[in-house]
Amino acid sequence: MTAIKELKARARTKVGKGAARAERRAGRVPAVIYGDGKAPVGITLDHIEINKIIYAGHFLTTLFNIEVEGEQHRVIPRDYQLDPVKDYPLHVDFLRVQVGATLSVEVPVHFLNAETAPAIKQGGTLNIVSHTVELNVPADAIPDAVEVDLTNYHFGDSIHLSAIKLPEGVTWAGHGDDTLASITAPSGLKEAEAEEAAAAEAAAAEAPKA
């Protein structure tokens, strides 16, 4: 489970593109805190600090306590924008989170034992359909990831949402039993199976009829 992290921010009194560019030139990243029926609060964050936090991973599933001029805001990141060329953060949106709240978040899917799973060792290919899943989770217990053990899957198997055991209090946000991945047989094996099937068909056709 991700821990609550502390952040310090400055209040942002000026708005608009010009003000935002000035903050970025000063080494700050504009951001906003919104939600919970309260007025949005414009803030700025230290560029180096927030850049490290974003690229450390799990940013959108981590709770933060942001201190703004002595006031604490319990939030979760909802979106962020990166510079399209240099990939540094340009803006961050934070959603206020009440104690005991349930959130809808996307968490990564980790496929375990790919190196040792028999089907993969025999040349099978893991075709990943979805790298993330959307979950309804308690705000204080957001999983870092959900896990799928590949050990007992075989050629031709598909892995569905129903194969994942979710932590207590966590439910699927979507509907249906979506496919997360499948395992395909190596091309040589598929060709051999096709030849065997064709030979069996031919033999059945040539067999004398009773």
WOPELIN-V251824 format. One record per backbone hydrogen bond with DSSP energy under -1.0 kcal/mol. NH is the residue of the N-H (numbers start at 1). CO is the residue of the C=O. If there is no record, write none. Layout:
BEGIN
nh->NH co->CO
nh->NH co->CO
END
This chain:
BEGIN
nh->2 co->142
nh->5 co->63
nh->7 co->65
nh->9 co->67
nh->10 co->44
nh->12 co->42
nh->20 co->16
nh->21 co->17
nh->22 co->18
nh->23 co->19
nh->24 co->20
nh->25 co->21
nh->26 co->22
nh->27 co->24
nh->28 co->23
nh->29 co->45
nh->31 co->43
nh->32 co->92
nh->33 co->41
nh->34 co->94
nh->38 co->35
nh->41 co->33
nh->43 co->31
nh->44 co->10
nh->45 co->29
nh->47 co->27
nh->50 co->46
nh->51 co->47
nh->52 co->48
nh->53 co->49
nh->54 co->50
nh->55 co->51
nh->57 co->54
nh->61 co->58
nh->62 co->59
nh->64 co->75
nh->65 co->5
nh->66 co->73
nh->67 co->7
nh->68 co->71
nh->71 co->68
nh->73 co->66
nh->75 co->64
nh->76 co->95
nh->78 co->93
nh->79 co->93
nh->81 co->91
nh->83 co->88
nh->87 co->83
nh->90 co->81
nh->91 co->81
nh->92 co->30
nh->93 co->79
nh->94 co->32
nh->95 co->76
nh->96 co->34
nh->97 co->74
nh->101 co->98
nh->103 co->137
nh->105 co->135
nh->107 co->133
nh->109 co->131
nh->110 co->146
nh->112 co->148
nh->117 co->113
nh->121 co->117
nh->122 co->118
nh->123 co->120
nh->124 co->119
nh->125 co->184
nh->127 co->182
nh->129 co->180
nh->130 co->180
nh->133 co->107
nh->135 co->105
nh->136 co->171
nh->137 co->103
nh->139 co->101
nh->141 co->138
nh->146 co->108
nh->148 co->110
nh->150 co->112
nh->153 co->150
nh->156 co->183
nh->157 co->154
nh->159 co->181
nh->161 co->178
nh->163 co->160
nh->164 co->161
nh->170 co->167
nh->171 co->136
nh->173 co->134
nh->180 co->159
nh->181 co->159
nh->182 co->127
nh->183 co->157
nh->184 co->125
nh->190 co->186
nh->191 co->187
nh->192 co->188
nh->193 co->189
nh->194 co->190
nh->195 co->191
nh->196 co->192
nh->197 co->193
nh->198 co->194
nh->199 co->195
nh->200 co->196
nh->201 co->197
nh->202 co->198
nh->203 co->199
nh->204 co->200
nh->205 co->201
nh->206 co->202
nh->207 co->203
END
